[in-house]
């Protein structure tokens, strides 16, 4: 930029600047005077451009100032700006020559005051509650005695020491610690990743999947505990398949993760007490249950023994019963032997008179066979005679129905040249050749007008038959 004027009017010593020169002078003046400022105001007209840059205005009761946050800085703000949010923005004041406006280039942004944080917290609580993340129906029961407990907390604070000490006093368990930041920039991402990471472990893997997760942190201000109010953390806690205990802050502190967790503990030490029972109490309970079980078994056995004794009194004397039965068995055995001997002797005496002689059996059998043979032969002869008589009768009847008997009475059979019989005059025309078969032979004839001219063909006997005459074989 040149300090000399680009043009002078005659008689006037005031320099003349171009618009660009004036804009440049204003820009350098403003940026030199306001290179680092902190401005408190309410966000209005918030817009996230497609390029990733953020555009908004900061306002109070009597003034408005444009603000811009470049894409590279927007990802590191730590909060999600929105309309109505009161913030403290840190950056520099510059001008935008394209619109003759000044604006603030924001480098960092934080919520302004506890009241604004509480309002934002309440609004976020209502939003997440409407999605059902805090409903009791999705909460899980805490296991009575988990084998592995996962703890999400800072590895260097007093919280982890308190938890481990309390677990060791009550009931030592295997503990997996996932170290995270519990406040500050990036803390919410580490906490959410730790919860999701525990859920992604496999049962029986190199690193065993925990049966219970404890998310713990000591007390602090609302700003210190704010990472536990972030949606990312709350959603991870609500979606955890592993039962989760929230132990963030002191008893009076509360965060949104407390509402999303399956159980809220007032302190990290109380979370350890909820996670496991007291080993000595369990041993005492087991010993008490053992004693009660033994006493119950003893009472049951004593009662059963008394019942058996009472029932035994009503039973007969087994020794006497056995002696009577043995004597009765000996008596029956003796009687059975005598009876078998007597019966055998009686049957032996009857055997010779009842068994027939073999020669008589053979003679009687031969006579019976001869009688049966004679009866069979007579029956066969009668049957053959009846069949022969029926066959002769059928032959005579068949011969009486033969067409040759009709020819014997003076009739003739008329067929055409192919041997088909002629049944009507309408089948004949003048010049047709026909065949006349009579009782004693055949003659061929030709139809001429109303008369039939015949000529001798051949002479055949009755016994002869033509192989070319199908009618003859049929009749």
Steps between C-alpha positions, in 0.01 A plus 500: 500500500636840407477793743501745211166588352423358160334822391475858621249770433650836426503722809418205743767324705270205624611171339254287302496120572347220305242270667754218518753731666248611760394137566862399545567786741193412707592130502857559620381748763230268638719190502783691663278627777298179554739215421384304807162555667248304705139582425195383691169484320204292389527299176242588239449406135736201528581331165743226405607543137564211262871583522493428876540867606269633771319835462301670775448826686578589860254735660412656831226743599621789282745377232566226245831377359563246224712198580668230293683180596707329232461128437837404648415675825133388517597140569695603809242725666389235750135612484235500232385859451128559460259791503428645844822367656690758707872459443836665550682509165873560472661622178584811300299780342538553127309657215336355191551743213241328283221631722669780690442314827715407790486150649664279756707198398441258786783273614342351816154502651363407842167527670451819697410445866335217691152618413563445131644157573199403706262613226695303241506201733125515554429529128727205423340298778153555351623409153665173606208409728263538205712242314453251786863486610403539865206255507499238776396225258843498335696486824675173591551327833845514656659150530521373857866397480674602173820316407651795310431871566592769246578846639499813281685778682828687528788263579679755719225634724386390843180354352658183362690443824181533704316256274778239507541532876127461560476197270796339676333550841162366395562231240814507278414486132693528173495867393566644152579874499442700182693827556326815376493874554216594732488870412624738236523488125448152348389341828151413371644312201731292718223414747257396224772297324583322827136396558462383140839326513404291804180394320695392191721254692431129457420264784796267551732713286851613578346787698186371667179696450396651836174408668457853640623849409561784749539853361651705782634847574549711812305814578535829318318800362236483232759595242738230624231232471362626170654223287262254673206704369603472136265306272782274384560374854132475592415298188792264559383434857137446396596261217746295709421129497704463820330625820646841589535687832548877485710644783575858392559772759378515857159403627348840420643512147305360210564469128309360205701175509343436840159490334614276214693252718334188639586607857629828642744492790543812715880455510762277337544315830127433513521364142755242616267404785212455254716293266588219743362370830704459818684170489484442875124556495460250220713246688293555814182461297631180340599359841157592638327339201719191544405471866133547423522240224671247728246560776219460251645172369549374854141581591379330186702185571386489862138531395543228238669273754209545741251426224686182405513387861127561540420310183728213601291441810202408288692249287488123581802314641713437195690212660180310582353573163815368332503186715133423419561559132810276503307216667212541256746491210656179626154342535400602148829375357448157656140481380601607152765228478254230613234623259737497205615150581143367528387667180797368307430146611133528393587631156768238450244226563262641237756550223523136362119468450458833321782480244384309180715232334702620198386223259134580573563865440657421159213270388232745610681783320528306175126423505414862561720611210334248265154623601597858437649409158184318391283792604725741311493294183121469502467874549740569212312268262169668579650844445655405163171350382312819583759716322494277189120514479498882530765527225297283257186704567682827435647362174158405373357838589788677325451295185126576494575876505751479210418701184566181299173356632328801342670421167378140528145635493558663156625845585810672354760736657581805283833684554685769306839455334679564837290238679277740696134374514235690302204581723300746279436566132613855552853367542509374138543683172498371137836348413591400861654155544350288776553148634211256562561223751254206494475175685718310256737771366560860390427704187615846395248741354482854359216742549348600165190716517248314705650151441802324628724324249684206646807315388670196648805579711592186690351198661558445868387251753343584828808404680719742305537863613659793325779678679397818320140486625479658838121455511530127484727485802269729692189290436 
